[in-house]
């Protein structure tokens, strides 16, 4: 069994579409009219492309895995132990571990600023300035926000799954 950590490859231009991983509440917040900076944000980019760029520069997913390694190993071991007990008892030997618990842990790690100070360059300058492309004036003066959560698309697109 192999654990995969990745992102749904949604185009940023489709962040308010039905296929977008944003929550229904976030989709309802779509502005009636978008400013030029909002329209241009992520133009012709997908979450997968942005995730690759961020991983090269900041190693976010790698750092997350290192922080959560004990949790992941404990859960894998528990799933295999249960599968062995079932197999010895005559049942099917199928280790069933639900890695979706990692989705919420990753999202909370970003929201709670867990990477601040752990990764060089984090918090980012954009986060410190409060840049938000959810606003008509993305670069207006506002309070700092967590890094990598400008539109929440990167955060909501994270997925963990297993392959056999």
Buried (B, 14 or more C-beta within 10 A) or exposed (E): EEBEBBBBEBBBBBBBEEEBBBEEEBEEEEEEEBBEBBEBBBEEEBBBBBBEEBBEEBBBBEBBBEBBEEEBEEBBEEBBEBBEEBEEEEEEEEBEBEBEBBBEBBBEBBBEBBBEEBBEEBBBEBBEBBBBBBBEEBEEEEEEBBBBBBBBBBBBBBBBBBEE
